């Protein structure tokens, strides 16, 4: 299936995306930050995390959802920590791209003062392409790293049938411009492909790569129309990397694991849950 691509000036693209977010009730600054990151994704060919994906996510799960998962103009609060160079933020369901831009900038400020800086963010909406944030930091001379968990469980564990994990990406940026002419960025989901890629292939009428997704019965499928959940890359190795995200988030960010949203799992298969205060 042939495709037609249109070249749009970056300023025009960002103005359009910003206007779309403002129309949905978001503030001017957070809308502009979201548009900036959408432009970066598009510029680098990340079609699974561009403006179309960002606005679609907001419509399905964010400010447009019946139970909104994203709150326009939310205020981030900082939690008390024992360490000056490590901050923990509660984003109160703020737009993820805006939170992530502020977080990476704060990491840089902390690194300038202490030699290293860490910001752990909990309760934020999807921040889309993690590679964009570490790339910006690398361009400014910093080694940067980010990973995340998810609210939506859409990846099955190694040899599993029911989703318990998010795509849980890892993104690294290295300031190598002086050595090779550009920063080196390594960015990957811990699933074989992202769910956004499934959606792209579905629109294009193409099949999935082998061993990338399972259907509603937990059976491997090549049909994007039948794909319900994703498979970790590298068998147990990708699963292990994904699980690391969940554990780290629980320890340093206070985040609940992705298993909290196992809506696809039949009730009889769900573990008992308890809570304490």
Secondary structure, DSSP 8 states (H G I E B T S, - for coil): ---------HHHHHHHHHHHHHHTT--HHHHHHHHHHHHHHHHTT-GGGSHHHHHHHHHHTSTTSSS-S--TT---EEE--S-TTEEEEE-TT--HHHHHHHHHHHHHHHHHHHS--EEEEES------HHHHHHHHHHTT--EEEE---SS--EE-TT-SSEEE----EEEEE--HHHHSS-EEEEE-SBSS-HHHHHHHHHHT----TTSEE-TTS-EES-TTT--EEEBTTTHHHHHHHHHHHHHIIIII----GGGG-TTS-GGGS-------
